[in-house]
Structure formats: structure tokens, C-alpha cells
Amino acid sequence: MKKLFLAAVAIMICAVSYAQNETEPKTLEERVASLEKTVKTRTSSWDKISRYITPSGYLIGGYDWNDAGTSTFKIKNVNLTLAGNLYKGDYGSVDYKLQFAFAGTPKVIDAFATYMPVKEFGAKFGQFKSPLTWENSMRSPTSLEFVNYSLAVQRLARMSDQDICGLSASGRDLGFSFLGSALERDGFSIINYELAVFNGYKLNTTDNNKSKDIVGRLIVNPIKPLSLFGYFQRGEGAYPTFDDETQKYTPQDENKYLKMFRYGGGFSYTDSWGFARAELIGGHTDNLTRNFNSLGGYFAAGANITDHWKFVARYDYMDEDTDSKKINEMDYTAGITYAPLKYLDLKLNYTYRQLGGGFRDKNCIYVQLTVKF
């Protein structure tokens, strides 16, 4: 679609330029040759521009229903991305990415540059996705196979307002990282790594303490379709307290150095027939009211029925406090994705949600439409 759009613009520019520059009659062959020359010149200019800046974006909306009283249409994402390559030569490459989110309060969610002098070692600086968990760092809202991210990722990787640290940051943070890959084989790298130092706080905000979060991830690809990975995060912060009665987090500044630790790993297999993926994510969180350990994970798989239809299923588990056994949840999800076009897909997910702590189980239906450009 982008190439078609650029080609149409180039042809229109050429037509205008041709009309303006036409001063005397020409034969048909001369006119065709002149137009072809102008098209090549304009196309070359567009290629140079697109190297430095390539716009893209997406719109995600949907409908949520459950038998506990929820029934609502919603706009989840309206995002615009500007990305490109600033330099590529003898001294490596420099890329950048800016991403703006307009659903709700407009904000910058990605703003970073990556310098790779060699593929084995490079650096990234700015605000970007944390390498904690595969689903957070390797699956965007447009490439995720389900309507919702897994429970453990939402609550242990700062992906949503359900994060148990009370920090919703879209799985991102502000800082820098070292990254690279090694042992190239048949178009892929066997080893990939990233080690990051972050503020460990909110998006677009200065840090509220002197401590920094450390996040690391190692990926091993024994064969191209299969990835084995492990990761960790260690941090300190003024994590809000959770009120069991209101089910809300309350900010606190009494202790800005409460400790937090995350760890996990899993595998991902993706091939032409579909995919299979699993992650186990755990952690320890200090709080003013309680210190607790958490454990969650999921197993997900999907099959490409045709070029346009895909079936997916996922078992999802989250235990926020492994000692109490009262704050846990198990989700069983089945879904279908219909993608008639490359830039359009429709998802339908059904989830049976089992809740601990004496809460009533739920039947949930999620419909989501994604438009990419």
C-alpha cells in the first residue's frame, strides 16, 4: 500500500512537472521517454527520502463483553510511527524510531536511536520496549495473535494498569541498552542478547530515585523457526500500595527503594503452518503493606487454516501471591483471526476466566479490528 501510494504521488508530480515544462510540441516517443526519465528521477528522490523517514501506523478498535456486566465498544490504539536509517556505511548503521499514541491522552511511547558498529555489538538509547518477556518485546499490538496480552505479561512486565507494581508503561522504559547477535547461520543468528539500564519508572518522566533497573535477555536459536530464551529484571522504586477494598493503587513516597525482581523464560516456534509459544514468568515484589512472590505463565498455539484464516488457543495462568492463593486467575482462550488484506484483520476471542478468592468465574467475548497503514 505504501509503495502504491508513493508511486501514485510520483506520477502526479511527474504529470504536473511535465505540464509545466512543456514549451513546444513533441512526438509521442519523445513524450514517453521524457515522462519515463522524470518518473525515474522522482522515484529515486522518494527512495532517498524513505530511507531517512518511513511513516506507518495502525488503528485498533473493538468490543468487549462479559456476563459480569461489561458491554462496551472501545478504541484501544491509534498510533503513528516515524522510523528510518540515518547512516549506513563503513562505521556501521544508525537507526531511529519515534512512535506516538493518540488513544486517550496523546503521548510519545517510543523515542530512541540504535547504533550498530558491528552486528555483534551495538547500543540503543532513549525510550523503548524493555527486553523483559518475549510477548512484550517481540509482539506488538498488530502482531500479537490474540486480542489481549497474557496475564503474566500484563501484571509483571508493566504492560497495563493491572501491573502489580502499579506502574503502567506499555512495557517500555527510559534508558540505554547494549545488544547484538553472533554465530550467523543461513540468514539468522544463533545467539542474540540485550542488557539494559532503565529508570524503572513511568513513561516520559524523570526518575524518582537514584536507583536504576537492570534488565537482561538471552535468545538462542538452534534452528531458524525455534527460539529459546531467558530474561530477568532487578529494580527498586516507590511502588504504590494496593487497597484490597477499592482494588486500586495508592501512590506513596515513604519508601522509594522497595525491591523488585523478575525472571522467566520459554520458547517460541513459528513456521508456515502456525506457531507454538510458552513462557513462565515469576518475581518478588516488596510493598509497604506486604512482600510477596508471584508466578504466572501461558501456553499458546495457532494454526493457519488458509491464507486468510487462523485459529488460536491459549491457556493462561497468574498467581499474584503464591503464599495466599487468593489472588489468582486462569484463562482459557480460543479465537479466530480473519485477515482478508495485508493491512486489515479481524479477531474474535472467547475466554473462560476462573478467578480465585471466591470471585465468580466469567465468560468473556472480545472482538477486535486492526487497520494498518
C-alpha positions in Angstrom: 0.0 0.0 0.0 2.9 2.4 0.8 4.6 1.6 -2.5 1.4 2.1 -4.4 0.8 5.4 -2.6 4.3 6.7 -3.3 4.1 5.6 -6.9 0.8 7.5 -7.4 2.2 10.6 -5.8 5.3 10.4 -8.0 3.2 10.0 -11.2 1.1 13.0 -10.2 4.2 15.1 -9.5 5.7 14.0 -12.8 2.5 14.9 -14.7 2.4 18.4 -13.2 6.1 18.9 -13.8 5.7 17.7 -17.4 2.8 20.1 -18.0 4.7 23.0 -16.6 7.9 22.3 -18.6 6.2 21.6 -21.9 7.0 24.5 -24.1 6.8 23.0 -27.6 5.1 20.0 -29.3 6.9 16.7 -29.2 6.4 13.4 -30.8 4.7 10.6 -28.8 8.0 8.7 -28.4 9.7 11.8 -27.1 7.0 12.5 -24.6 7.1 8.9 -23.3 10.9 9.0 -23.0 10.6 12.3 -21.2 8.0 11.0 -18.8 10.0 7.9 -18.0 13.0 9.9 -17.3 11.1 12.2 -14.9 9.5 9.2 -13.2 12.9 7.6 -12.6 14.2 10.9 -11.2 11.2 11.4 -8.9 11.2 7.8 -7.8 14.9 8.0 -6.9 14.2 11.1 -4.8 11.4 9.2 -3.0 13.7 6.3 -2.3 16.2 8.6 -0.7 13.6 10.3 1.4 12.0 6.9 2.5 15.5 5.7 3.7 15.5 8.5 6.3 11.9 8.6 7.2 9.2 6.0 6.7 5.8 6.7 8.2 3.5 3.9 9.4 0.7 3.4 11.9 -2.3 1.5 13.0 -5.8 1.8 14.4 -7.2 -0.8 16.8 -10.8 -0.8 18.0 -13.1 -3.4 19.3 -15.9 -4.6 21.5 -15.7 -6.3 25.0 -18.4 -8.3 26.7 -18.7 -10.5 29.7 -21.5 -11.9 31.8 -20.5 -9.9 34.8 -21.9 -6.7 33.3 -19.3 -5.4 30.8 -20.6 -4.4 27.3 -18.6 -1.7 25.6 -17.1 -0.6 22.3 -13.5 0.8 22.7 -10.7 2.4 20.8 -7.5 0.7 22.1 -4.8 2.2 19.9 -4.3 5.0 17.4 -0.6 5.0 16.7 1.7 6.8 14.3 5.4 5.8 13.8 8.2 7.6 12.0 11.3 5.5 11.6 14.4 5.3 9.3 18.1 4.8 8.8 20.3 7.9 9.4 23.6 6.3 8.4 24.8 3.0 6.9 28.5 2.6 5.9 31.9 1.6 7.0 31.2 2.6 10.6 28.1 0.6 11.0 24.5 1.9 10.9 22.3 4.3 12.9 18.5 3.8 13.0 15.8 5.7 14.9 12.2 5.3 15.8 9.5 7.7 17.0 6.1 6.4 17.9 3.1 8.5 19.1 0.0 7.1 20.7 -3.2 9.1 20.4 -5.8 6.9 22.1 -6.6 8.5 25.5 -4.0 11.1 26.4 -1.7 11.7 23.5 1.9 10.7 24.3 5.3 9.6 23.0 5.8 5.9 23.6 8.9 5.2 21.6 11.8 7.7 21.0 15.1 6.0 20.5 18.2 5.6 18.3 20.3 2.5 17.7 23.9 2.5 16.7 25.3 -0.9 15.5 29.0 -0.6 14.5 29.0 -4.4 14.1 26.2 -6.9 14.3 27.9 -8.5 17.4 27.7 -5.3 19.5 25.7 -2.1 19.5 23.9 0.4 21.7 20.4 1.8 22.0 19.4 5.0 23.8 16.0 6.5 24.6 12.6 5.3 25.5 11.9 1.8 24.1 10.5 -1.7 24.8 12.0 -3.5 27.7 13.6 -6.8 26.7 11.7 -8.5 29.6 9.4 -11.3 28.3 9.1 -12.4 24.7 5.5 -11.4 24.3 6.1 -7.8 25.4 9.3 -7.2 23.4 8.6 -9.4 20.3 4.9 -8.9 19.8 3.3 -5.5 19.0 -0.5 -5.0 19.3 -0.6 -5.6 15.5 1.4 -8.8 15.5 0.0 -10.4 18.7 -2.1 -13.4 17.8 -4.7 -12.6 20.5 -6.8 -9.6 21.4 -5.2 -9.3 24.9 -1.7 -10.0 26.2 -1.2 -12.8 28.6 -2.0 -12.3 32.3 1.6 -12.6 33.5 2.9 -10.1 30.9 0.2 -7.6 31.8 0.9 -7.9 35.5 4.7 -8.4 35.7 6.1 -6.5 32.7 4.4 -3.1 33.2 2.2 -3.7 30.2 -1.1 -2.4 31.6 -2.8 -0.7 34.6 -3.0 -4.3 36.1 0.7 -4.3 36.8 1.3 -5.4 40.4 3.9 -2.6 40.9 1.2 -0.1 39.9 3.3 1.2 37.0 1.7 1.1 33.6 4.3 1.9 31.0 3.3 -0.1 27.9 6.2 -2.4 28.6 8.6 0.4 28.0 11.2 2.4 29.9 13.7 5.2 29.5 17.4 4.3 29.5 20.0 2.6 27.3 21.0 -0.9 26.3 23.8 -2.9 24.8 22.7 -5.5 22.2 24.0 -7.7 19.5 24.0 -11.1 17.8 26.6 -13.8 17.0 27.1 -17.1 15.1 25.4 -16.3 11.8 23.9 -19.3 10.0 21.7 -19.4 6.9 20.3 -15.9 7.3 19.8 -16.0 11.1 21.8 -15.6 14.3 22.1 -18.4 16.8 22.8 -16.0 19.7 21.0 -12.7 20.4 21.4 -10.7 23.6 20.4 -7.4 25.2 21.3 -5.8 28.5 19.5 -2.6 29.5 19.7 0.0 32.3 16.4 1.9 32.9 14.9 4.5 35.2 12.4 1.9 36.3 9.6 4.4 36.4 6.9 5.9 34.2 6.9 6.9 30.5 8.2 10.4 29.6 9.1 11.1 33.2 12.3 11.7 35.1 13.3 9.1 37.7 12.0 9.4 41.2 15.0 7.9 42.9 18.8 7.3 42.4 18.4 3.5 41.7 18.2 2.0 38.2 16.6 -1.1 36.9 18.7 -3.8 35.2 17.1 -5.9 32.5 18.7 -8.7 30.6 17.7 -11.2 27.9 19.4 -14.0 26.0 17.9 -15.7 23.0 19.3 -18.9 21.4 18.1 -20.1 18.0 19.3 -23.7 17.4 17.2 -23.6 14.2 15.6 -20.7 12.4 12.0 -21.4 13.5 12.8 -22.1 17.1 13.9 -19.6 19.8 14.8 -20.5 23.4 15.1 -17.5 25.7 15.5 -16.4 29.3 15.4 -12.9 31.0 15.5 -11.1 34.3 14.8 -7.7 35.8 16.1 -6.2 39.1 14.9 -2.8 40.4 14.0 -0.5 43.2 11.2 2.0 43.4 8.4 3.7 45.3 5.8 1.2 44.3 2.2 2.2 45.1 0.3 0.3 47.8 -2.7 -1.8 46.7 -6.0 -1.3 48.5 -8.0 -4.6 48.7 -11.3 -2.8 49.3 -11.1 -0.3 46.4 -9.0 -2.6 44.2 -6.8 0.4 43.3 -3.2 1.5 43.8 -2.3 4.4 46.1 0.9 6.4 45.3 3.4 6.6 48.2 6.7 8.4 48.8 7.5 6.9 52.2 10.0 4.4 50.7 11.5 4.9 47.2 13.7 1.9 47.4 11.4 -1.0 47.7 12.9 -4.0 45.9 11.5 -5.8 42.8 12.8 -8.8 40.9 11.5 -10.6 37.8 12.7 -13.7 36.0 11.5 -16.1 33.4 11.9 -17.9 30.1 10.4 -20.0 27.5 10.3 -21.0 23.8 8.7 -19.8 20.6 8.3 -21.8 17.4 7.0 -20.2 14.3 6.7 -21.8 10.9 4.4 -21.7 7.8 1.8 -23.9 9.5 1.4 -21.7 12.5 3.1 -21.1 15.9 3.6 -22.5 19.4 4.9 -20.5 22.3 5.2 -20.7 26.1 6.6 -18.5 28.9 6.9 -18.9 32.6 7.4 -15.6 34.5 8.0 -15.2 38.2 9.1 -12.5 40.6 9.3 -10.9 44.0 7.8 -7.6 45.0 8.3 -5.5 48.2 5.4 -3.3 49.3 4.7 -1.1 52.3 1.7 -3.4 53.2 3.1 -6.8 52.1 6.0 -8.5 50.4 5.0 -11.3 48.0 6.1 -13.7 45.3 4.3 -14.1 42.0 4.2 -16.7 39.3 2.5 -16.8 36.0 2.7 -18.3 32.6 1.0 -19.4 29.4 1.0 -21.8 26.6 -0.3 -20.6 23.2 -0.6 -22.2 19.8 -2.2 -21.4 16.4 -2.7 -22.9 13.0 -3.0 -21.2 9.7 -6.2 -22.7 8.3 -5.9 -20.8 5.0 -4.0 -17.8 3.8 -6.7 -15.6 5.4 -8.0 -17.6 8.4 -6.1 -18.6 11.6 -7.2 -20.5 14.7 -5.6 -19.8 18.0 -5.8 -21.1 21.6 -4.1 -20.2 24.9 -4.0 -21.4 28.5 -3.1 -18.6 30.8 -2.3 -18.6 34.5 -1.4 -15.9 37.0 -0.9 -16.2 40.8 -0.1 -12.7 42.2 0.7 -14.0 45.7 1.8 -17.6 45.8 1.5 -17.7 49.6 -2.1 -16.5 49.9 -3.5 -18.4 46.9 -6.4 -15.9 46.9 -5.3 -13.6 44.1 -5.0 -16.0 41.2 -6.6 -16.4 37.8 -6.8 -18.9 35.0 -7.9 -18.0 31.5 -8.8 -20.4 28.7 -9.0 -18.6 25.3 -10.0 -19.8 21.8 -10.1 -17.5 18.9 -10.3 -16.9 15.1 -8.5 -14.3 13.0 -9.7 -13.3 9.6 -7.2 -11.2 7.5 -8.6 -10.6 4.1 -5.9 -8.0 3.3 -2.4 -7.5 4.5 -3.3 -4.3 6.2 -6.6 -5.5 7.8 -7.5 -8.2 10.3 -10.5 -9.1 12.5 -10.1 -11.1 15.7 -12.8 -12.9 17.7 -11.7 -14.3 21.1 -13.7 -16.2 23.7 -12.2 -16.5 27.2 -13.5 -18.5 30.1 -12.0 -16.8 33.2 -11.6 -18.7 36.5 -11.0 -16.3 39.4 -9.6 -17.2 42.9 -10.5 -15.6 46.2 -14.2 -16.5 46.0 -14.9 -14.3 42.9 -17.3 -15.5 40.3 -16.0 -17.0 37.1 -16.6 -15.1 33.8 -17.4 -15.8 30.2 -15.8 -13.1 28.0 -16.0 -12.2 24.4 -13.6 -9.9 22.6 -13.9 -8.5 19.1 -11.0 -6.5 17.6 -10.5 -4.8 14.2 -7.0 -3.7 13.3 -6.2 -1.4 10.3 -2.6 -0.8 9.5 -1.1 1.7 7.1 
